[in-house]
Amino acid sequence: MWAADFDLDEPLTFDVVATIVGAKRSLVVQLVRQGLIETVDTGTDEPRLPRRTVVRIRRMQRLRRDLEVNFAGAAIILDLVGRIEQLNRELQAQKPSE
């Protein structure tokens, strides 16, 4: 299955995200409380997480495992990498065609 095969903004429950990433629900709650992952309001009792959060948490887990970075540091790294990628796309869009 390709990433394009499903909606990355599809809202998922905390429990579903925790199951997918192989973590406890309490970790997902902690990451939300610390502002390291964002929720979406779907009008239900519990806020939901966009499916793209699964990718973000997995990347954070990898940084934590491989580089021994804490979750806050991993979030900063991911945000900076995302910003660099966005700036590179903008730069490429400004280059004249050859």
C-alpha angles and dihedrals in degrees: 000000000000125000088245089060093077140034112265090201094055106127116241131186121250089249093054092048091048091051093048094050094040096242137121119267088240090065091054090048090049092051090051093048091051090051093241093124127029130228131215124221112235097169092257127121092258123048115241133221124232113245089246086071088075089063092046094050092047090052090048090050091050092051089048093049099040102035100022091236117156120240094261091053091046090053091052091049092050092047092050093047089049091051092049090050090050092050090049090052091050091048092050090049090055095052114101116245116258 
